[in-house]
Amino acid sequence: MDIGNTSSKLPLQPFRVLDLTRVRAGPTAVRQLADWGADVVKIEEPIDEGSETEMGGVRLGPDYQNLHRNKRSLTLNLKSPEGVRILKELAKSADVVVENYRPDVKTRLGINFEALSAVNPRLIYASISGFGQDGPYARRPGYDQIIQGMTGMMSVTGIPGHGLVRAGVAIADTTAGMYAAMGILMALLERERTGKGQWIQTSLLESLLSVMDFQCARWLVAGEVPKQAGNDHPTIIPTGNFNTRDGMICICVSGRVMWSRLCKTLRREEWLTDSRFETNKARSLHRDELNAELNEIFSGQTTKHWIALLNDAGLACGAVNNIQQAFEDEQVQHLGVRWAVDHPQIGEIGLVGQPYRTSLHRAELSRVAPMPGEHTTEILLSAGLTQAQILELKEANVI
């Protein structure tokens, strides 16, 4: 990917975003805006020379490069009055501020919604927290794994009888970031009509409950407390992973028509009249017996054989891959999920691209993840400060 040479004007290029976020949920939200063209200024604490060297490995590592691409970095000490003054000056011309401080911290610093919207009434201010901006848990620190436990996510993840398991990705962080980005875009659209900014709020707690979706609905609508189902689907049978001669295959057989197709494709037409398997309810009661028979069948041929056979019959199936195998898949390569990047320090690397496109645009990389304060002088000069003023701020540890 040719860094810094965009092929077209991306939809969010008119907008400037001040990024006050840390860890994952906030940066995930901001990345959605940055990848689609927004001018993102990542604001972070000044660091001394020793810690800068120490952080170099982190900044050049996979997670940081993937999470913070397409941003510029400004170091700014928001614990100092002068730092807050500079932030407010930048906020005057910004469109969006995104933060994930605990609710009391931003108020104490004087950078909350009320303070910044006073200098720019058109400002969209987005807050991401662990538990919400108010309520009995508002001041608690919230981390992805804690939220997975509290929402019941762990209670429906894992193999029955083997204990509760966290999801293998930071699902609460990522979900909260995505919902925050959606809220920001909605607010920008409304501002076109009203001319007014607003405060967008979301939390890891409510975002993860939302993305759990049908599992939560089973309780809210039917009074049913969902349990672990392992690799089996809780309501659609058979669905799950099965051993093949050289790996593993996943199938999902939904409804009577698909079940009939599976039985005929596997030459097990007798299952259609077998009382144990005749209906989805019966298959649920006899899931272990059915899975054992399917494992015996699938283990007789290769994964490639079964994928071709089942797909030809119109049945949903796929290989169970590791991450390397996933990115080697021909469809993944065709879709361009991997952004190949020639990084000036690391060399050739790959980043995870945006998962959607429009008829006019594809998101792209304009710059790699910045080092701390890499663009401080550039940003402050454009804000009207002189070189002498910038030097004074650096000597006072404001930047």
C-alpha angles and dihedrals in degrees: 000000000000103000116220096009104101116190097214142003106279119222097251098045093108092062131084120205127196107210114205094162133120139186110020121304096062096041089050090057093048093047090062089058095041094051090054094053108274116146100242120194110196107208116202141161118279111255131205123242095261096053090043089060091046092050093050092087092049093048091051093045125108099256097048094045092050096044102043105038121132094032136114119221126228120178112215131165104225091183088072123076090230091054091052090047091054091048091053090049090053090045090060091072098030126103100201139023118192122191139164103191118137107269096253095048098062091047091052091050092049095238100109126126095272093051097048098038087055089067094038118023090185092060120123107214116194123193125192119187140162098249109006136278095281140014133079095306098040096113096045118110109245126206130180097251092047090053092047088058096044097048096051093250090127091049092064096039125085139027116312111256094019100088132259119308135201118232112263093241133051091264097164093050094045094046094049089050093051093048091048091053090050090051091050092052091048090051092049089053092050091049088061087064102036104025089225133118124219145192117263117198133186136151140205090243098057095035094057092046087052095050091048083068111154093031090057090044090056087064099036096046105026103023090238119143105216118228135199115289098175112209091341119096110246094230110013115073128224099029122130149076123308132186119248129190092271107017140330137303131202122212134184117196109185122185137348097295094053091046090054091050092051093050092050094044091051091042092241099124089148088073089069090070098030107115090218093060106021096104134027089248091053091047089052091055091047098036095129093053092048093047091051091054092046091050090053091051098044093047089066096071140032126273091247091054093052095044091053094046097046095043091051086056092051094251122143113244142136145174119273100236139184117231094268092051091047092058091045090057112115094229092050089051092048092053092052096232090154115070108208108214132185099216114201093224106025100035124218111009138154129233130193107257130215112284098223139049138186132225088258105035149033121194114247145180118265098167139003121245109294130240115239112290093355092143101029096114093043093051096045093047089054088050090059103262121136127233089251092053091048091052090051091051091051093050089050090051091241091124 
